[in-house]
Amino acid sequence: MGSFKLGVEVVGAHDLIAKDGQGSSNPFVELHFDDQRFRTTVKENDLNPVWNESFYFNISDPNNLIRLHLEAYVYSHNKANNSKACLGKVRLTGTSFVPYSDAVVLHYPLEKRTIFSRANGELGLKVFLTDDPSIKPSNPLPAMESFLDIPISLPEEKTDKRHTFHSLPNANNSQQKQNSPPVPPQQQQMNYGVHEMKSEPQAAKVVHMVSGSSSQPSDYALKETSPVLGGGRIVGGRVVRGDKPTRPSMHDLVEQMRFLFVRVVKARDLPAKDMTGSLDPYVEVKIGNYKGKTKHYVMDKSPEWNQVFAFSRETQQSSVLEVILKDKDLVKDDFVGVVQFDLHEVPERVPTDSPLAPEWYRLKDKKGEKKKGELMLAVWYGTQADEAFPEALHSDAFAPGDSTSINSSYIRSKVYHSPRLWYVRVNVIEAQDLVPSDKNRFPDVSVKAQIGNQTWKTKSVQTRNSNPIWNQEFMFVASEPFEDHLIFSVEDRVKPNKDETMGMVVVPLSSVGRRADDRPIRPQWYSLEKSLPDAMDKDRAKKDKFHSRLHVSACLDGGYHVLDESTQYSSDLRPTAKQLWKSASGALELGILNANGLQPMKTREGRGTSDTYCVAKYGHKWVRTRTIVNSLNPKYNEQYTWEVHDTATVLTVGVFDNSQIGESNGNQDMKIGKVRIRISTLETGRVYTHSYPLLILQPSGVKKMGELHLAIRFSSTSMLNMMLQYSRPLLPKMHYKKPLTVMQQDMLRYQAVNIVAARLGRAEPPLKREVIEYMSDTNAHLWSMRRSKANFLRLTSVFTGLLAFGNWFGEVCKWKNSVTTVLVHVLFVMLVCFPELILPTVFLYMFMIGAWRYRFRPRYPPHMNTSLSCADAASPDELDEEFETFPATKSANLVRMRYDRLRSVAGKIQSVVGDIASQGERLQALLSWRDPRATTIFMIFCLAAAIVMYVTPFQVFGLLAGFYFMRHPKFRHKTPAAPINFFRRLPAMTDSML
């Protein structure tokens, strides 16, 4: 494996400043990185030069990469005096370096080198990391003076003798070596594992009822708990450590669960059991009534299983562990031998101790005498912090006395990663030299573009010269790795219901170019083939001389965030291109402790029961806990961690019943309920331990399905960076520079969910489509009378403050309270006489309100509120309408058409009303401390504004404000201003909507 290198492809620049006195420049680029310097060739008299030259830097210390910088200086060569003038520079940090497979060409605006210099234009670079041994670092030229006729030593470089100029004479040869290298180790440091740890024995929990609304039923309220977790007892969000010192560990948000781990590795020298001398061995691990089985091998006397079994210590009813080797038979399995362990002598293992080494044990018969054959085993006591915990087959995966264990793929915990989604932008421009089958008529031509099951079709164009023009643009969703193809079919409408294919083009998505901004896409001409196999044949186009052609432009748009979930509950807002990602601002830790009082979802042995698992989604990472079989009060105690890049995102945790285990009502995993938590509502460093009610809406009404006990902690890496997020746009820049329409967003979101569901459905164990759709709220946009009423009531509640103020002012005018009225008159006279006190008084008043409400700030994350959602007051007819399928199943076609139209239109009205309500709720959130960091920023602003307004004449402020709002478009940015970004990041009551 070769050493790591940094590759830089200097593509080109545009709109450079003229420096030669004749309206032009002679630009070249110097690259500085890790005490190495490379230089491109000079492009004479060109303000828009194109280089396409590649350079490779050695990285002396890959672990120090994040602290290194790449600097690109654009100079203009002056031939008259052999000098150079700086046209601008670009500076990139080590956090923006990505592997070659993720690299795209980015155009960076040129910055000033000094305060007094000038800079204009942009520089196009492609920067990537590689460890490909076939790629060598760039070599210096023999004589740099002859290359550029510029002195090597510059004034600012005289004292640094370590710098060496290098250049790559032949850029084309180096570009051919750019394969897709593997990701360097520094890009692979992120570890998404299951995080557990041991804790002290669990003590009694302290439970406090917390109701989010006075009208919320107490049974549906949040419960604050004080459990004993791995780090100590949680009291009021703080960790109170016990008297016994514990080992430091990151896995401190789960309760300790002790397990007996049994690793069955392999066997040797086994005896023959059948008359043929063969043996079909498998191992049965047994403690009391609990059993677990390995897979069996056919005719193998030296099998290797390497399977781990975990038995909860709480359910152990015996002091002896039996590991029995058996021979698989059609009628009755034969006993081969047994190894027994006294559980009082089993050693304890505490991570981070080394794993226990397996040993060979001689088999014994039922009388305890030694037999032929040996088993390699390892037996130890541990907790869920053990690395064997995720892969183990657990005793709670099967009922006591069950002799057949459940397939482990159905019950194991699993970490999934959503596929990386891209928007594919396609523009069908025109076609040339089309040959219709019937030359006696003018063809009516359209183009169908297809990726997988996504299809778009252009309008039909009737042409007389066989050169139709469409110029229509479409958007698709694609996922990595790009296995699908972009297929174009040129079709002629020969009859009203019959289209005839005139030609086809197949474009592999892997060959489509990528971009991260709104740079123009270079269109290409493609030869049309008669059939799909011909279009797939790359060599066929070279055989035939004449071809009809199709003019198309296509690109992978990496500057967007691909919306694959409901926008109000988004868990990730980053663009597709990794080069545009910012560093993480914090970490989110989730401990899924247990569920209590679950409703039975199936019947087993005459009683109701459930086989439940939890799914948590945040960003690209989905996690699934192990399935707890046959329990209405399951204990999971699994901990997971996510990186947080934006606090204006939502964590979703759902509980489901596993349909793969036992007899269920169908093949779908039944939903039990879910919890949503917005990250911005969490205080940093506090541990939130609450029991959340699992509420679900059914045709019979709202129903509580149980409670889910969670432990959550949000910690920040940089408080300043997190505060600055409130001034940044919520979505990537491309969403504002080239926004998508509402119809495009809905269609693309639907396709994105389908792709994610198909990819995660192929994992083992699979995450089913109904789980993906429920977690992503895919049906939230459909019409519901209940949701519409709830949004309308939210809207009216926002304006209750204005109505209350109007009623109070009416009472003042009516002199109902003489003292209050006199005080208002005095205040009014003061403000009229001293108008400069109006705004300082208002801001100071809001600051004091925010400070007063700090004592009453919410101490818990928002949760489902049935009263806010109007779920407790919905009529049976409204619920029947809400659970009606789409499209409707009514008998009359006319009624169905009108009903579907009403639901579609009303759904948009419902969304608009909800958006208006959200804006008002964000105003209320300024001083409500629902987002503690946003309220802190606003209070600091109010205090500063009050002071500034006090010392600044009102007339000056009015002039400045007027000139600012009427400023020239040249001084306006395409992205929203910082106050608008701050306002859009404020939380609304959507997190509490059911």
DAPE-V855694 format. One line per field, one symbol per residue. phi: phi as a letter, one per 20 degrees, with the letter a starting at -180 (. if undefined). psi: psi as a letter, one per 20 degrees, with the letter a starting at -180 (. if undefined). burial: 1 if it has 9 or more other C-alpha atoms within 8 Angstrom, else 0. A space follows every 50 residues. Layout:
# DAPE-V855694
phi->???
psi->???
burial->???
This chain:
# DAPE-V855694
phi->.fffcdecdeerbblfefcemcnbbdebcdddblmcccbefedflbecfc dlddccdfdfcgfeffeecdddddddedffclccdfeqbccdeffeecff fdfcfddeffdffcfeedbbncceccdbdbcfffedffdfffcffffclc fffdgfdfedeefcecbdfdffffffeeeeffffffedffdddedcaebf gfdfeedcecdfbfefgffeefcedcfedfepfecmndedfffefdffbe ecdcffceceecdeeacblffedefenebdebdddccmeecbcefddelc ecfcdldddcdfffdfdbdcddddecdfcfebfefdabcdceffdffecd gdffffffcecffcefenefcfocdecccbebcffffeffefeefeebfg nfedffgffecffbddcfffeceddcceeacclfdffdeecefddccddb cmeecccffececddmcfcdlddcccdcceffeededdcecdeecgccdd ferccddfffeffdbcbdffeffcecfedfcfffffefeffffeedbfcc dbcbbeeeeeeffcbgffcfdbcffffffefeffeacddcdeeaccmfff dbdblncfbbcdbdcccbmeddccffeeembecfdelccccceddbfecc ecccdcefffdmecfreeffedqbccceffeeffneeedcdefedcecge pfbeepcdecccbdcdebffffffffdeffdggffdfcfeffffffffff fffffffffffefcffefgffffffelfefeffbffffffffffffffef fffffffffffffelfcffffffffffffffffcffeffgffffffffff fffgfdffdbffcfcfffelfedffgffffffeffcffdfffffffffff fffffffffgfffffffffffffffgcemfdfffffffffffffffffff edgffffffffffffdffgfedefeffgffffffeffdfffefe
psi->prrqqoppoogrrqlrppijikjarmqrppppplkqprprrpoploimqp glqqqpqqohnhijhhjqqppopoqppohgjlrqppirrpppriijprrh hiprpqopppqqhrhirqqqaqppqoprqqkohipqqqqqqgohhhgikp pgpqgijhioiipppqqognhghhhijnanrrprhiijiponaporrrrr pprqqppppopiqhipqhhjrqoprmroahiapookiqooqrhppqppqi mjkqqpppqopooofrrqlqrqhrhijrpnqrppppocipqqqrqqqplo jmqoglqpqppphhjpjqjpppopprppqhfppqpgrqpqpoiijpqqpo pkqqqppqqpppqqahijqqrpqqpoqpprpaaiipiighiqoqhjiqqp ioioqqphiiiqqqpqpqqoqqpoppoofrqqlqoqhoijqpqnprpppp ocjppqprqppoqijkmqpglqqqprpqqqqnhrqopppoqpnhrhkppp pirqppophiipqqqjakqqporqppppqhrghhhhohihhhgqhpqqqp oqpqqoojiqpoojrphikpipjqrgphiiqrqqiaqpppoofrqqkqpp irppljqqrqnqqqppppcipqqprqpoplpimqoglqpqqqpoipilrp pppqpqpoiipapriaiqppphrrpppphiipqpiqoooqoppopqprhi aqppiaqpoqppppqqhohghhhhhiiqqgrrhhhhhmqqrhggggghgg hghgggghghiiroqqorghgghghilhjiiqpphghggghghgghhhjh gghggggghhhghjkhoggggghhgghggghhhmiiigghgghhghghgg hhihhjqpjqqqrpohghikhijpqhhghhhhjqrorqkqgphghgghgh gghgghhgggggghgghhghhhghihjijhnhhghgghgggggghggghh ipqhhggggggghghkqqhhjqqhqqrghgggghiqqrjhhjp.
burial->00011111111111111111000111111111110111110110011110 11111111100000100111111111110001111111110011011111 01111111111110000011111111111111000011011001100001 00000000000001111100100100000010110010000001111111 01000000101100010001111111111111111010100000000000 11111111111111111111101000011111111111111111011001 11101011111110010011111111110000110111101100010010 00000001001111100000111111111111111100110111111110 01001100011111110110111111111111110000000011111111 10001001001110011101000011111001001111111111000010 11111111100101111000000001111101011000011000001111 11111111111111110011111111111110011111111111111111 11110001111111111101111111111111110111111111111111 11111111101001000011111111111111000111111111111000 11011111111111110000011001111011111110000001100111 11101111111000101110111111110000111111111101100110 00000000001100000000100100000010000111111011011011 00110010001111111111110101011111000001000000110011 00110111011011011111110011111111011011100110111011 00110010000000000000000000010111101111001110
